[in-house]
Amino acid sequence: MATVLSEDWLRDAAPRVNDDDGFGRVSEAFEATVVFGVDGADTAAAFADGHVTVLGDPEYETWDVAMRAPEETWEKMLAETPPPRHHDLIGAWLQADLVIEGDLRLAMRHLRPLKRLVAAFREVETR
């Protein structure tokens, strides 16, 4: 399977997220382009109306929020039972090596959808 949060991985994960009723409920008003970075490789995804659309390489995309971390950190965050400091998006940001960049007000205003997104990602096969 593709590397976690790579373009291929996100394309496989998008239907799972789009079918997640919890994500749909909390993200109805969440409209943003988010970049997911893993070890220097970035992939963009657009969120609108409770759905995600994978855009691919963000070089020519205008993005709102970027979340970047080493692959090991993403693997820990997306584990079935994440270890301490990796069980929560904010914990990984403040206490581990997840970097959140861009419009932090937007990210904090829509923290629930971003957290639910990570929870939905946990249900996607990573290996």
Backbone as ProteinMPNN parsed JSONL, in Angstrom:
{"seq_chain_A": "MATVLSEDWLRDAAPRVNDDDGFGRVSEAFEATVVFGVDGADTAAAFADGHVTVLGDPEYETWDVAMRAPEETWEKMLAETPPPRHHDLIGAWLQADLVIEGDLRLAMRHLRPLKRLVAAFREVETR", "coords_chain_A": {"N_chain_A": [[0.842, -1.187, 0.0], [0.325, 2.356, -0.37], [2.49, 4.981, 0.847], [1.757, 6.423, 3.989], [-0.514, 9.117, 3.985], [0.314, 9.958, 1.475], [-0.318, 10.996, -1.947], [-1.612, 8.847, -3.298], [-2.423, 7.296, -1.084], [-4.15, 9.104, 0.205], [-6.108, 9.345, -1.78], [-7.167, 6.779, -1.688], [-8.166, 6.885, 0.898], [-10.064, 8.914, 0.882], [-12.808, 8.154, 0.108], [-13.56, 6.771, 2.457], [-13.476, 8.789, 4.388], [-15.389, 10.526, 3.304], [-17.657, 8.972, 3.568], [-18.001, 8.918, 6.247], [-20.158, 9.558, 8.737], [-19.87, 11.068, 11.074], [-17.747, 12.795, 10.45], [-18.939, 14.192, 8.35], [-21.006, 15.562, 9.709], [-19.636, 17.298, 11.551], [-18.09, 18.8, 9.864], [-19.491, 20.3, 8.087], [-19.512, 23.117, 7.685], [-16.881, 23.552, 7.149], [-14.605, 24.777, 5.063], [-11.837, 24.547, 3.255], [-8.477, 24.35, 1.993], [-6.218, 21.903, 2.616], [-2.915, 21.017, 3.307], [-1.094, 18.079, 3.508], [1.819, 17.002, 4.872], [4.544, 14.808, 4.572], [7.592, 13.881, 5.539], [8.761, 15.86, 3.839], [7.345, 15.568, 1.446], [4.488, 16.777, -0.033], [0.893, 16.798, -0.12], [-2.143, 18.026, -1.332], [-5.501, 18.632, -0.231], [-8.919, 19.359, -0.705], [-11.551, 20.611, 1.258], [-14.979, 20.7, 1.59], [-18.431, 21.218, 2.17], [-18.674, 18.958, 3.843], [-17.146, 16.994, 2.647], [-14.189, 15.519, 1.216], [-11.797, 16.242, -1.289], [-9.182, 15.065, -3.105], [-6.45, 16.876, -4.201], [-3.836, 16.657, -4.973], [-0.466, 17.394, -5.871], [0.575, 20.255, -4.203], [1.848, 22.426, -5.33], [0.822, 24.282, -7.194], [-1.443, 25.097, -5.976], [-3.505, 27.103, -3.897], [-3.31, 27.132, -0.516], [-4.811, 26.714, 2.745], [-4.237, 25.665, 5.306], [-1.508, 23.835, 6.573], [-0.342, 20.678, 7.54], [2.351, 19.123, 8.774], [4.67, 16.478, 9.224], [7.143, 14.038, 10.259], [7.129, 10.757, 8.729], [7.072, 8.726, 10.656], [5.854, 9.992, 12.845], [3.262, 10.519, 11.813], [2.485, 7.865, 11.441], [2.349, 7.0, 14.107], [0.318, 8.737, 15.044], [-1.819, 7.817, 13.565], [-2.167, 5.273, 14.366], [-3.982, 2.418, 15.617], [-4.235, 2.466, 18.395], [-3.021, 5.194, 19.486], [0.163, 6.296, 20.796], [1.104, 8.094, 23.864], [1.102, 11.681, 23.528], [0.589, 11.515, 20.852], [-2.002, 10.879, 20.475], [-3.821, 12.815, 20.016], [-4.569, 15.576, 17.934], [-3.819, 18.18, 18.753], [-2.117, 17.541, 20.871], [-0.025, 16.242, 19.492], [0.853, 18.365, 18.018], [1.666, 20.295, 19.936], [3.365, 18.843, 21.634], [4.81, 16.931, 20.267], [6.236, 16.339, 17.067], [4.619, 17.42, 15.058], [3.84, 19.892, 12.732], [1.888, 22.704, 12.352], [0.825, 24.93, 9.982], [0.126, 28.077, 8.338], [-3.137, 29.434, 8.128], [-3.811, 29.7, 11.194], [-5.92, 30.49, 12.807], [-8.153, 29.682, 11.336], [-7.658, 26.927, 11.377], [-7.896, 26.378, 14.162], [-10.505, 27.207, 14.597], [-11.85, 25.311, 13.196], [-11.237, 22.941, 14.447], [-12.578, 20.638, 15.378], [-13.524, 19.267, 12.953], [-10.98, 18.704, 11.863], [-9.843, 17.06, 13.811], [-11.678, 14.946, 13.724], [-11.208, 14.102, 11.166], [-8.608, 13.017, 11.381], [-9.27, 10.893, 13.063], [-10.925, 9.429, 11.316], [-9.034, 8.799, 9.4], [-7.549, 7.0, 10.867], [-8.903, 4.675, 10.566], [-8.274, 3.775, 8.108], [-6.475, 1.48, 6.192], [-3.042, 1.307, 6.665], [-0.818, -0.08, 5.864]], "CA_chain_A": [[0.0, 0.0, 0.0], [1.049, 3.62, -0.484], [2.967, 5.637, 2.057], [0.702, 7.145, 4.704], [-0.811, 10.493, 3.578], [0.75, 10.271, 0.115], [-1.477, 11.246, -2.807], [-2.331, 7.579, -3.497], [-3.042, 6.931, 0.187], [-5.291, 9.997, 0.419], [-7.17, 8.988, -2.739], [-7.811, 5.583, -1.131], [-8.825, 7.242, 2.156], [-11.135, 9.906, 0.678], [-14.165, 7.598, 0.229], [-13.808, 6.443, 3.869], [-13.78, 10.051, 5.059], [-16.648, 11.041, 2.764], [-18.743, 8.131, 4.075], [-18.011, 9.009, 7.708], [-21.234, 10.462, 9.155], [-19.338, 11.996, 12.076], [-16.999, 13.839, 9.753], [-19.904, 15.001, 7.619], [-21.727, 16.445, 10.636], [-18.806, 18.348, 12.151], [-17.33, 19.561, 8.869], [-20.402, 20.899, 7.122], [-19.113, 24.507, 7.414], [-15.433, 23.581, 6.982], [-14.163, 24.932, 3.683], [-10.418, 24.882, 3.275], [-7.527, 23.459, 1.34], [-5.246, 21.466, 3.621], [-1.755, 20.294, 2.803], [-0.551, 17.067, 4.4], [3.22, 16.807, 4.546], [5.213, 13.654, 5.166], [9.01, 13.833, 5.17], [9.049, 16.759, 2.736], [6.433, 15.369, 0.32], [3.195, 17.368, 0.306], [-0.295, 16.516, -0.919], [-3.238, 18.927, -0.959], [-6.878, 18.141, -0.295], [-9.915, 20.409, -0.486], [-12.676, 20.225, 2.101], [-16.165, 21.542, 1.414], [-19.723, 20.528, 2.306], [-18.526, 17.68, 4.522], [-16.438, 16.031, 1.804], [-12.793, 15.785, 0.856], [-11.371, 15.973, -2.655], [-7.72, 15.094, -3.161], [-5.988, 17.724, -5.296], [-2.508, 16.216, -5.381], [0.692, 18.257, -5.607], [0.085, 21.591, -3.869], [2.713, 23.485, -5.871], [0.03, 25.303, -7.867], [-2.685, 25.269, -5.22], [-3.503, 28.01, -2.764], [-3.775, 26.336, 0.613], [-5.145, 27.45, 3.962], [-3.572, 25.062, 6.469], [-0.615, 22.706, 6.285], [0.037, 19.845, 8.687], [3.521, 18.38, 8.31], [5.378, 15.701, 10.248], [7.813, 12.854, 9.73], [6.25, 9.599, 8.536], [6.962, 8.025, 11.943], [4.861, 10.699, 13.659], [1.944, 10.224, 11.25], [2.176, 6.456, 11.739], [1.929, 6.95, 15.508], [-0.966, 9.422, 15.183], [-2.865, 7.066, 12.89], [-2.226, 3.917, 14.905], [-5.267, 2.079, 16.236], [-4.114, 3.03, 19.741], [-1.856, 6.078, 19.433], [0.884, 6.463, 22.059], [1.01, 9.446, 24.438], [1.501, 12.816, 22.7], [0.183, 11.314, 19.467], [-3.406, 10.468, 20.465], [-4.646, 13.975, 19.742], [-3.944, 16.512, 17.008], [-3.188, 19.258, 19.518], [-0.99, 16.951, 21.594], [1.075, 16.02, 18.548], [1.338, 19.675, 17.603], [2.333, 20.982, 21.031], [4.326, 18.039, 22.381], [5.585, 16.043, 19.391], [6.848, 17.093, 15.976], [3.674, 17.849, 14.043], [3.865, 21.332, 12.506], [0.686, 23.237, 11.706], [1.184, 26.225, 9.408], [-0.907, 28.742, 7.556], [-4.171, 30.166, 8.838], [-4.036, 28.989, 12.453], [-7.273, 30.804, 13.284], [-9.043, 28.761, 10.621], [-7.409, 25.58, 11.902], [-8.458, 26.259, 15.509], [-11.962, 27.358, 14.476], [-12.36, 24.051, 12.647], [-10.486, 21.867, 15.092], [-13.387, 19.4, 15.425], [-13.408, 18.489, 11.719], [-9.609, 18.209, 11.676], [-9.687, 15.919, 14.708], [-12.487, 13.841, 13.203], [-10.489, 13.639, 9.982], [-7.546, 12.122, 11.852], [-9.937, 9.672, 13.542], [-11.339, 8.663, 10.13], [-7.793, 8.283, 8.804], [-7.101, 5.846, 11.653], [-9.638, 3.498, 10.121], [-7.769, 3.423, 6.785], [-5.339, 0.561, 6.246], [-1.817, 2.061, 6.362], [0.273, -0.935, 5.378]], "C_chain_A": [[0.883, 1.245, 0.0], [1.478, 4.14, 0.885], [1.836, 6.458, 2.671], [0.679, 8.614, 4.275], [-0.178, 10.913, 2.255], [-0.505, 10.522, -0.728], [-2.29, 9.969, -3.02], [-3.078, 7.164, -2.234], [-4.283, 7.795, 0.431], [-6.429, 9.695, -0.542], [-7.907, 7.721, -2.283], [-8.631, 5.918, 0.111], [-10.042, 8.141, 1.955], [-12.539, 9.303, 0.756], [-14.531, 7.249, 1.676], [-14.201, 7.699, 4.633], [-15.137, 10.571, 4.594], [-17.856, 10.243, 3.229], [-18.895, 8.2, 5.595], [-19.061, 10.038, 8.14], [-20.748, 11.492, 10.164], [-18.564, 13.127, 11.425], [-17.954, 14.763, 9.0], [-20.627, 15.998, 8.507], [-20.859, 17.594, 11.128], [-18.097, 19.22, 11.129], [-18.201, 20.263, 7.836], [-19.984, 22.324, 6.736], [-17.61, 24.648, 7.179], [-15.096, 23.629, 5.498], [-12.724, 25.408, 3.705], [-9.648, 23.915, 2.391], [-6.436, 23.18, 2.358], [-4.135, 20.699, 2.92], [-1.299, 19.33, 3.888], [0.879, 16.811, 3.96], [3.81, 15.643, 5.306], [6.645, 13.637, 4.643], [9.323, 14.659, 3.928], [8.184, 16.588, 1.502], [5.047, 15.855, 0.733], [2.101, 16.936, -0.661], [-1.416, 17.41, -0.403], [-4.586, 18.235, -1.101], [-7.811, 19.308, 0.015], [-11.077, 19.832, 0.309], [-13.809, 21.218, 1.899], [-17.404, 20.666, 1.544], [-19.589, 19.133, 2.915], [-17.81, 16.618, 3.724], [-15.01, 16.486, 1.526], [-12.579, 15.412, -0.606], [-9.86, 16.108, -2.693], [-7.302, 15.875, -4.404], [-4.63, 17.286, -5.818], [-1.424, 17.207, -4.994], [0.23, 19.688, -5.358], [0.892, 22.74, -4.473], [1.913, 24.617, -6.506], [-1.326, 25.517, -7.203], [-2.487, 26.339, -4.15], [-4.074, 27.233, -1.59], [-3.981, 27.219, 1.827], [-4.342, 26.979, 5.16], [-2.678, 23.933, 5.975], [-0.309, 21.993, 7.597], [1.15, 18.929, 8.193], [4.206, 17.695, 9.486], [6.152, 14.59, 9.562], [6.83, 11.685, 9.624], [6.038, 8.852, 9.853], [5.904, 8.672, 12.843], [3.451, 10.437, 13.143], [1.536, 8.791, 11.561], [1.695, 6.315, 13.181], [0.554, 7.578, 15.685], [-2.107, 8.598, 14.602], [-2.941, 5.615, 13.341], [-3.592, 3.679, 15.551], [-5.336, 2.604, 17.667], [-2.864, 3.903, 19.764], [-1.171, 6.193, 20.796], [0.689, 7.88, 22.61], [1.647, 10.48, 23.51], [1.074, 12.677, 21.245], [-1.3, 10.947, 19.348], [-4.346, 11.597, 20.052], [-3.874, 14.935, 18.843], [-3.207, 17.623, 17.747], [-1.99, 18.728, 20.301], [0.21, 16.743, 20.691], [1.681, 17.345, 18.101], [2.159, 20.335, 18.716], [3.459, 20.182, 21.67], [5.151, 17.099, 21.517], [6.143, 16.89, 18.252], [5.919, 17.324, 14.789], [3.752, 19.37, 13.948], [2.567, 21.714, 11.804], [1.025, 24.653, 11.278], [-0.007, 26.811, 8.671], [-1.866, 29.508, 8.439], [-4.535, 29.403, 10.118], [-5.403, 29.302, 13.053], [-8.297, 29.88, 12.626], [-8.897, 27.353, 11.174], [-8.045, 25.403, 13.283], [-9.98, 26.381, 15.485], [-12.596, 26.054, 13.986], [-11.585, 22.855, 13.197], [-11.281, 20.558, 15.125], [-13.33, 18.623, 14.115], [-11.999, 17.941, 11.498], [-9.334, 17.008, 12.582], [-10.47, 14.708, 14.209], [-11.848, 13.255, 11.946], [-9.392, 12.664, 10.367], [-8.151, 10.814, 12.354], [-10.394, 8.808, 12.368], [-10.124, 8.067, 9.447], [-7.288, 7.055, 9.557], [-7.758, 4.557, 11.182], [-9.207, 3.048, 8.723], [-6.542, 2.546, 6.959], [-4.082, 1.317, 5.824], [-0.682, 1.19, 5.855], [-0.212, -1.83, 4.274]], "O_chain_A": [[2.064, 1.172, 0.339], [0.911, 3.788, 1.92], [1.061, 7.102, 1.963], [1.719, 9.268, 4.21], [-0.137, 12.103, 1.944], [-1.622, 10.285, -0.269], [-3.518, 9.996, -2.933], [-4.229, 6.731, -2.301], [-5.335, 7.285, 0.816], [-7.597, 9.778, -0.161], [-9.118, 7.602, -2.467], [-9.672, 5.307, 0.353], [-10.958, 8.129, 2.777], [-13.401, 9.885, 1.415], [-15.683, 7.413, 2.078], [-15.14, 7.682, 5.429], [-15.946, 11.009, 5.412], [-18.965, 10.775, 3.282], [-19.814, 7.607, 6.159], [-18.882, 11.239, 7.937], [-21.159, 12.652, 10.122], [-18.711, 14.287, 11.809], [-17.785, 15.982, 9.018], [-20.84, 17.145, 8.114], [-21.297, 18.744, 11.124], [-17.558, 20.27, 11.48], [-17.699, 20.761, 6.829], [-20.094, 22.696, 5.568], [-17.118, 25.766, 7.024], [-15.278, 22.652, 4.772], [-12.43, 26.529, 4.122], [-10.11, 22.816, 2.086], [-5.812, 24.098, 2.891], [-4.382, 19.852, 2.062], [-1.138, 19.716, 5.045], [1.126, 16.446, 2.81], [3.613, 15.499, 6.513], [6.881, 13.408, 3.456], [10.069, 14.21, 3.058], [8.28, 17.4, 0.582], [4.497, 15.395, 1.734], [2.341, 16.735, -1.852], [-1.616, 17.539, 0.805], [-4.784, 17.378, -1.963], [-7.528, 20.133, 0.883], [-11.524, 18.712, 0.063], [-13.618, 22.428, 2.023], [-17.424, 19.522, 1.089], [-20.324, 18.222, 2.533], [-17.859, 15.442, 4.086], [-14.683, 17.67, 1.596], [-13.102, 14.411, -1.095], [-9.32, 17.159, -2.348], [-7.74, 15.577, -5.516], [-4.308, 17.52, -6.983], [-1.464, 17.791, -3.911], [-0.437, 20.277, -6.209], [0.643, 23.904, -4.158], [2.281, 25.784, -6.374], [-2.245, 26.061, -7.815], [-1.407, 26.451, -3.57], [-5.195, 26.731, -1.66], [-3.419, 28.309, 1.935], [-3.83, 27.786, 5.935], [-3.045, 23.176, 5.076], [-0.052, 22.624, 8.622], [0.942, 18.081, 7.325], [4.309, 18.246, 10.582], [5.859, 14.236, 8.42], [5.829, 11.634, 10.339], [4.929, 8.394, 10.129], [5.15, 7.975, 13.521], [2.543, 10.165, 13.929], [0.383, 8.529, 11.904], [0.737, 5.589, 13.446], [-0.291, 7.028, 16.391], [-3.236, 8.669, 15.087], [-3.687, 4.819, 12.771], [-4.267, 4.618, 15.973], [-6.366, 3.121, 18.099], [-1.768, 3.41, 20.031], [-1.838, 6.189, 21.831], [0.176, 8.757, 21.916], [2.608, 10.186, 22.8], [1.187, 13.635, 20.479], [-1.798, 10.73, 18.243], [-5.522, 11.365, 19.774], [-2.66, 15.084, 18.983], [-2.08, 17.962, 17.388], [-0.959, 19.396, 20.383], [1.34, 17.036, 21.08], [2.881, 17.432, 17.839], [3.233, 20.876, 18.454], [4.408, 20.764, 22.194], [6.119, 16.519, 22.009], [6.488, 18.052, 18.465], [6.374, 17.414, 13.649], [3.731, 20.059, 14.968], [2.196, 21.12, 10.791], [1.453, 25.475, 12.088], [-1.005, 26.137, 8.418], [-1.449, 30.161, 9.396], [-5.445, 28.573, 10.124], [-5.981, 28.459, 13.739], [-9.197, 29.364, 13.289], [-9.89, 26.666, 11.413], [-8.672, 24.376, 13.541], [-10.666, 25.727, 16.27], [-13.737, 25.741, 14.324], [-11.32, 21.887, 12.484], [-10.712, 19.486, 14.92], [-13.107, 17.413, 14.149], [-11.843, 16.827, 10.996], [-8.673, 16.054, 12.173], [-9.981, 13.58, 14.264], [-11.94, 12.053, 11.697], [-9.255, 11.605, 9.755], [-7.605, 9.742, 12.098], [-10.266, 7.585, 12.417], [-10.182, 6.937, 8.962], [-6.673, 6.169, 8.962], [-7.217, 3.47, 11.384], [-9.717, 2.052, 8.21], [-5.671, 2.839, 7.779], [-4.052, 1.906, 4.744], [0.348, 1.725, 5.444], [0.563, -2.622, 3.736]]}, "name": "protein", "num_of_chains": 1, "seq": "MATVLSEDWLRDAAPRVNDDDGFGRVSEAFEATVVFGVDGADTAAAFADGHVTVLGDPEYETWDVAMRAPEETWEKMLAETPPPRHHDLIGAWLQADLVIEGDLRLAMRHLRPLKRLVAAFREVETR"}
